[in-house]
Structures are given as structure tokens and as C-alpha cells.
Amino acid sequence: MDGCPNLEFLTVSANQVRFPILSTNGGSEPCIDELEAYTVGNTPRNVASQAAGGKASASSEYPGTDIHKVAHLNDGRLGNDRSWISKSPGKGVATIEWPVAATIDRVIWGRDHSDRFRDRVATEYFLEVRTATGEWRVVASSLDRRPLNSGGSTSLADQGTSAEERQRSELVARQTLLRGRLASLGLTTNVYAGTFSEPGATHVLRRGDPTQPGPVVAPSGLRSVNPPLVLDPKTPESQRRAALARWIADPKNPLAARVLVNRLWHYHFGRGIVATPSDFGFNGAPPSHPELLDWLAGELLANGGYLKPLHRLMVTSATYRQSSRPDRKAQGIDKQNRLLWRMVSKRLEAESIRDSILACGGVLDTRMSGPGYNIWEKNTNYVAVYQPRTDPAPDTLRRMVYQFKPRMQQDPTFGAFDCPDAALVSPRRTVSTTALQALNLFNSRFILRQSEAFAKRLQAEVGPDPARQIERGFSLAFGRSPNPTEKAAAAALIQNQGASAFCRALYNSNEFLYAP
């Protein structure tokens, strides 16, 4: 094993071999002379060699020397002077990949084929191959080998080990490898956990005292809302939840449909038919158009609960397509526009403003799902301190909905745009206009950086001509062409301050921030 161990395993088709080393004799940096993978047949071929197209890589490389390089892992030249040594004491990972998957039945590795050096030998290790399905599979390890310098054959397979024992060794090797990887991740986060149990009976508590239980109360719904819902007190928890879901979605229950269509109206028109979208009770606001609310709820149920037909109905209605121009006579009668005599201009939400800025600059990352991003510097204080990152990484260019949002802490730029506090429930957002919003949108590092990105996009797409940059900038930001007055003002701004200043002016315009 000191010289050239031969790890034999079940024949497998693979295009990559990986050799994670967990420890060495003496704890020094592991060393490998050659890492070879041979095909099956009368004339086996080393598909891992450089001559066969194999490419070597490693977790690290010993610095300050020319004889211990990653490239020596598969260069075909033997001896310590043409070997690889890891930079990490006692551990390292060597990997070789070849162009086309091949059926191999053995891997050979060696510390020093000339057998002059006895240190830096891997004593705990795994051998993994990447199969055609892309999965890494442990095929051998030090657990099924004799210990270093123990004498005799190094392979337990040579000792007549049964297939079951070899399979067990493989599973144990895999378990040990995973445990080692978990340990390398460092400290994990502690969580509070519990066990699931069946709920006990619910009682009326006399005078609110839990030590004085009264009659048993069966699980049920509100009697004023059809259809009736009353369950046996012994009903299991899962069946209770399913019954509640069916009761909420039942066509005979108008409440859920009315609440949902009121939400849609709220987002399209800026205010719901019921101005308190989360309170339809006596403490909430009465509906301004109760018949319309009921009709829309009926349409939702008639469409099988699909929302797209309702969205289409609302945005193509004459009410939605009205002008936002004020009318003095109408203002005198209905100043708050509860009768919907005009379309009220709505400022974009904080998330939409940020995402629109990134989209105009051509840097918005539209990937969906997966982990979010963090705009805060990491710290090791015993109390969390949220300091904005000075140089945000590319992962922060995703949509703002993926931003990590701590409680009581707002985005340094867009938190001023009435972004709700994560510690509180916010049925509807307030819309305010403050000086801090203008300052953040004009002077913040984010805006300055994204204005430069927008200018670079214009330069790349239409070239250095200011006239073409103005036309393209208006098209991206406003979806229209500039009029002659705007062209002249924009041209003067670009000439005096540059294209970046022109882009920043577009971001600060009312037309960019407000929906028509």
C-alpha cells in the first residue's frame, strides 16, 4: 500500500473519479504520484491519463514548489518529483475527469512508485466515481483495506470477503464520508423542535381559568356562514384540517370568494371595494359597491376558482382604462374617488421600483426559486448587527422578493418607499411621499451603480450617439419615444454630465415611479 495500492470494485461506467483523503500517517499533507482508472478488457486503457484526455483538479496545491503540481496527478511520469501534494495537513481531494464515460473496473493510486518516501501516505480515504446519471458513488475506501504497514494483501476483497460484507463496507464508508463533510461545515444552527401529538378535547374554561374546564366544545365553523360545519370532538387533526379547507372553498360559502376578489380589486385599483381587505367584520369598512363585490365573487366561483379570467375582466374594463386627469366637479362630490370616476395614479411598490431599475440596466437576475440573497455584512457579534454590504455580489441582483429581510430592519435604499416591517402584519401598504425617498433614489450607492450599468447597456446596444441613447433609454424606462423638448433636455444633460446622469434622471422621474 505504501507504493501502489490497487482498489478493485464492481465494474461501473463513469467519466470522473474523485479521491477524498481524510487523514495521513503523521498528519502531514497527503501526496499522490499518479491516479489511474483502467477500462475492462484484455488490453485495459488508462482513461484518466492526460494522453487519453483526462483533466486533473484538486482541492488545493502545495505552494512554492514546481515538483508537486496538480498536473502531475495524471501526466504518466512516475516518482516523487512528479507528484501532487495538498496544501491542507492531513486531507485533500484529487479529481480526474475524462471526456466520455467508460466502463472501468479498477483504480490505481500511489504515494511514490519508486518506494523511496514513506510519509504523506493516505490512511483514511474514499474512492468515488461519477456515474452516467451524474451521481457520485463510493466504490472503495480505507475501511475495506488493511491498515498501513499491516503486511499481506491490502485489499479485503482478496481475503474472500462476501458480497454482503463488501456492500456493508461501502455503506459504512459512505456514512463516514458524509459525517466528515458535515463536520467540515462548522457549527450548525440550533432549532427548537417537538413531537406531533393528537390534540385533546377543547373545553369552555370557567372564568377563563384553565384549571376549571367546563363543557366540551366540538370543532366547528361559524354558524352564520354556510354550509354548516360541525365535527365530532374525536376527529383526528388531519381530518379537521381537511374539513376546514373544504368548508372554506365550498361554493355555498361566499366569504372566501368575496375576500379574494376584493384583494384582486385592491391591487388593480389601489383600494378594495372593502377598504379594509383583511377585515370584513363589523369593525371593517363597509363595501362601496356591495352588489359588484357579490357579482365578482359569483364570477370567481363560476370560473372554477381560476383567477386569470377575473384579472382580464378588471384590466379590460372601462373603469380601469379611465384617465387619471382630475375633474373639479367630480372632486367636489367624491374627493376620495370612492365612486371610481377616474383612475388614480399609483406609485410602484418598493420591490417593483428596485426590480425595474435592475431590468432597465439589463442586470436583473430572473432565476426563480432557490435560496434568497443577503444585503447585510456577516458579523460574529453576540447580537446581530445589520450593516449593508459595501460591495454587493452578483447574487444580490435577483428580484427583491428573494431578499433576506430581518425584522425591524429595512433595505437601506428602498425601505423608505413604505416597505412594510417584517415584524408586523400589513394588510395594505401606506403610500407616502418624503424627502428621504428622493435622496435615496438620487444619491444612494445602489442608484449610482445601477445608473452606470444602464449607461453601459445603452452604449453596448446603440453605440456612443447621444440621440440614439436617448431614444433607447426612453423606450426601456417609459415604453415610449421622447418628445422634442425631452430630447433637447436629455441631450444637454448627456453632453454636460454624461450618459450615467441621464439614466439617473430617468430613474428619478415620476413617470418611472408611478403607474399611469
ZIVEN-V285199 format. One record per helix or strand. SS is the DSSP state (a for helix, b for strand). FROM is the first residue (numbers start at 1). TO is the last residue. If there is no record, write none. Layout:
BEGIN
((SS,FROM,TO) (SS,FROM,TO))
END
This chain:
BEGIN
((b,4,24) (a,25,27) (b,29,32) (b,34,39) (b,46,46) (a,50,52) (b,55,58) (b,68,68) (a,70,74) (a,80,82) (b,83,89) (b,92,110) (b,122,131) (b,136,141) (a,142,144) (b,145,145) (b,155,155) (a,156,159) (a,163,184) (b,202,205) (a,206,208) (b,213,217) (b,220,220) (b,230,230) (a,237,249) (a,254,269) (a,290,302) (a,308,315) (a,328,333) (b,346,347) (a,350,360) (b,365,365) (b,373,373) (b,376,376) (b,388,388) (a,394,397) (b,398,398) (a,400,402) (b,403,403) (a,435,443) (a,445,462) (a,466,478) (a,484,497) (a,499,507) (a,510,513) (b,514,515))
END
